[in-house]
Amino acid sequence: MSKADEILAALGGADNVEDIEGCITRLRTEVSDPDLVDQAALKAAGAHGAMASGSVVQVVVGPEAENLAEDIQDLM
């Protein structure tokens, strides 16, 4: 399983992710159900951290954010 697969699963799967984009060091996502986001799984997938506010989740992944966002969009 790739890092993109792991992060997508930790965000609750493709059906839960409404939008995702890379922004310098973060993945900015909007999810349908914030309760499906697994913070521990995000860290296990290599995220440095994650912040959630309502349906918006920012996942800190470092300089690979743009590439990961593209990979995740391809999986969706």
BELZIJO-V842724 format. One record per residue. N is the residue number from 1. RES is the residue in one small letter. SS is DSSP state (H for helix, E for strand, - for the rest). PSI is psi in whole degrees, -180 to 180 (none if undefined). D_FIRST is the distance of its C-alpha to the first C-alpha in Angstrom with 2 decimals. Layout:
# BELZIJO-V842724
{{N/RES/SS/PSI/D_FIRST} {N/RES/SS/PSI/D_FIRST}}
This chain:
# BELZIJO-V842724
{{1/m/-/131/0.00} {2/s/-/167/3.80} {3/k/H/-39/6.74} {4/a/H/-43/8.14} {5/d/H/-45/5.95} {6/e/H/-43/6.64} {7/i/H/-42/10.10} {8/l/H/-44/10.83} {9/a/H/-41/10.29} {10/a/H/-24/12.43} {11/l/-/3/14.92} {12/g/-/8/15.53} {13/g/-/168/13.66} {14/a/-/-35/14.99} {15/d/-/-21/18.30} {16/n/-/-22/18.95} {17/v/E/116/18.50} {18/e/E/-39/21.84} {19/d/E/146/21.54} {20/i/E/139/19.47} {21/e/E/150/20.75} {22/g/E/140/20.41} {23/c/E/93/23.51} {24/i/-/-80/23.99} {25/t/-/6/21.84} {26/r/E/153/20.69} {27/l/E/119/18.79} {28/r/E/119/21.58} {29/t/E/153/20.60} {30/e/E/128/22.76} {31/v/E/155/21.63} {32/s/-/-45/23.65} {33/d/-/101/23.43} {34/p/H/-24/23.04} {35/d/H/-17/23.02} {36/l/H/-10/19.51} {37/v/-/126/18.11} {38/d/-/98/16.75} {39/q/H/-40/17.92} {40/a/H/-39/16.81} {41/a/H/-34/13.14} {42/l/H/-45/13.61} {43/k/H/-41/15.13} {44/a/H/-28/12.52} {45/a/-/-4/9.96} {46/g/-/2/12.70} {47/a/-/143/15.23} {48/h/-/-20/18.77} {49/g/E/171/20.09} {50/a/E/142/20.52} {51/m/E/133/23.79} {52/a/E/140/24.56} {53/s/E/102/27.86} {54/g/-/-126/28.21} {55/s/-/1/25.72} {56/v/E/126/24.85} {57/v/E/127/21.94} {58/q/E/125/21.61} {59/v/E/118/18.56} {60/v/E/115/19.56} {61/v/-/-6/16.99} {62/g/-/-165/19.56} {63/p/-/-6/20.53} {64/e/-/9/17.17} {65/a/H/-47/17.74} {66/e/H/-47/19.03} {67/n/H/-42/16.22} {68/l/H/-41/13.55} {69/a/H/-42/15.92} {70/e/H/-43/16.22} {71/d/H/-41/12.53} {72/i/H/-41/12.42} {73/q/H/-38/15.72} {74/d/H/-36/14.55} {75/l/H/-27/11.96} {76/m/-/none/14.96}}
